[in-house]
Amino acid sequence: MNVITGKVWKFGDNIDTDLIIAARYLNTSDPHELAKHVMEDADPDFVKKMQPGDIIVAGENFGCGSSREHAPIALKAAGVSAVVAKSFARIFYRNAFNMGLPIFELKETDKINEGDLISIEMDKGDIVDLNKKVTYKFQPIPEFMQELLACGGLINYAKAEMLKKEQA
């Protein structure tokens, strides 16, 4: 079973890709450089406060705005282990899986507080708030999408598939 556990950082509705990683930093595609500035315009101290493995919990329409892949790359490189939101912009949703960033849609994000410790059980479709001892249900991620995440994204998945074919 794939389980992700981490401390929650809360953000609201309509967190666009410019808030995730501002356009002024897009002169590089180096994930480590982008990570230094993730969520900077939404919370200037986010990168200083968060720890690798922490989880972002947000409202509606997370990742709206441009179709840039830099946003999920920056989140992942900063150490964000997952994003849970009421809904995601469709292009961000696909980019996140392509880049290997786990994301989960959950309507009850308002019930989860910043600082809570949550555990996400991908196979079961459970998010457990370990502080409140409450379990929320989400639509489990399809097996193929879990494979993408396990490989670290679409490019790594494709490389692994090509290697399997070469060895067959």
C-alpha positions in Angstrom: 0.0 0.0 0.0 1.3 3.5 -0.9 1.0 5.7 2.1 2.1 9.4 2.4 2.3 11.0 5.8 3.1 14.6 6.5 2.4 17.9 8.2 -0.3 20.1 6.6 0.2 23.6 5.1 -3.1 25.3 4.2 -3.8 27.5 1.2 -7.1 28.8 -0.2 -8.9 28.7 -3.5 -7.5 29.6 -6.9 -3.9 29.1 -6.1 -2.5 29.7 -9.6 0.8 28.6 -11.1 2.2 32.1 -10.6 1.6 31.7 -6.8 3.2 28.3 -6.9 6.3 29.5 -8.8 6.4 33.1 -9.9 7.1 33.9 -13.6 10.2 35.9 -12.5 11.9 32.6 -11.7 11.2 30.8 -14.9 14.5 31.8 -16.5 15.7 28.4 -15.2 14.3 24.9 -15.3 16.6 23.7 -12.5 14.3 22.0 -10.0 16.6 22.9 -7.0 16.6 26.5 -8.0 12.8 26.6 -8.5 12.3 24.9 -5.1 13.9 27.9 -3.3 11.0 30.0 -4.4 8.0 27.7 -4.2 4.8 29.4 -2.9 6.8 32.5 -2.2 4.1 35.0 -3.3 1.4 33.1 -1.3 3.6 32.8 1.8 7.1 34.4 1.7 8.4 32.1 4.4 6.9 28.8 3.2 10.2 27.3 2.1 11.8 28.2 5.4 9.0 26.8 7.5 8.2 23.6 5.6 10.0 20.3 5.9 10.5 17.6 3.3 7.5 15.3 3.3 5.0 18.1 4.2 1.7 18.2 2.4 -0.2 21.2 1.0 -4.0 21.2 1.6 -5.9 23.8 -0.5 -9.4 24.8 -1.7 -10.9 24.9 -5.2 -9.0 25.1 -8.5 -5.4 24.5 -7.3 -2.9 25.1 -10.1 -5.1 27.3 -12.3 -3.4 29.7 -14.6 -0.7 28.8 -17.1 0.1 25.3 -18.3 3.7 25.5 -17.1 5.2 22.3 -15.8 7.5 24.3 -13.5 4.7 24.4 -10.8 4.6 20.7 -10.0 8.4 20.4 -10.5 9.0 23.2 -8.0 6.6 21.7 -5.4 8.2 18.3 -5.7 11.7 19.6 -5.6 10.9 21.6 -2.5 10.0 18.4 -0.8 6.2 18.7 -0.8 5.1 15.0 -0.8 1.5 15.6 -2.0 -1.2 18.2 -2.6 -4.7 17.7 -1.4 -7.3 20.1 -2.8 -11.0 20.4 -3.4 -10.3 20.5 -7.1 -7.4 21.0 -9.5 -7.1 22.9 -12.7 -7.1 20.1 -15.4 -3.7 21.0 -16.9 -2.1 21.1 -13.5 -3.7 17.8 -12.6 -2.1 16.1 -15.7 1.3 17.9 -15.3 1.5 16.8 -11.6 1.2 13.2 -12.5 3.6 13.6 -15.5 6.2 15.1 -13.1 5.5 12.5 -10.3 3.8 14.8 -7.8 0.9 13.0 -6.0 -2.3 15.0 -5.9 -5.6 14.1 -4.4 -9.1 15.6 -4.7 -11.0 15.9 -1.4 -14.1 18.0 -0.8 -13.5 18.2 3.0 -10.3 20.1 2.9 -11.9 22.9 5.1 -12.0 20.3 8.0 -8.2 19.8 7.9 -6.2 22.4 9.8 -2.7 23.8 9.2 -0.2 21.9 11.3 -2.3 18.7 11.4 -0.5 15.4 10.6 -2.3 13.5 7.8 -1.8 10.1 6.3 -2.9 9.5 2.7 -3.5 5.9 1.7 -3.5 5.9 -2.1 -4.8 2.4 -2.6 -7.7 2.7 -0.2 -8.7 6.2 -1.0 -8.4 7.3 2.6 -7.0 10.5 4.1 -6.6 10.2 7.9 -6.2 13.3 10.0 -4.0 11.8 12.7 -4.7 14.7 15.1 -8.4 14.5 15.0 -8.6 10.7 14.3 -11.0 11.3 11.4 -10.9 9.5 8.0 -12.0 11.2 4.8 -12.6 9.2 1.6 -11.4 10.2 -1.9 -11.6 8.4 -5.2 -8.5 6.1 -5.2 -6.0 6.9 -7.9 -6.1 4.4 -10.8 -3.3 1.8 -10.9 -1.7 3.3 -14.0 -1.5 6.8 -12.3 0.1 5.1 -9.3 2.7 3.5 -11.6 3.5 7.0 -12.9 4.0 8.3 -9.4 6.0 5.3 -8.4 8.4 5.8 -11.3 8.7 9.5 -10.6 6.7 10.7 -13.5 5.9 10.0 -17.2 9.5 10.3 -18.6 10.8 7.8 -16.0 7.8 5.5 -16.6 8.4 5.6 -20.4 12.1 4.8 -19.9 11.2 1.8 -17.6 8.7 0.5 -20.2 11.3 0.8 -23.0 13.9 -1.0 -20.9 11.3 -3.8 -20.2 10.8 -4.2 -24.0 14.6 -4.3 -24.6 15.0 -7.0 -22.0 12.1 -9.1 -23.3 
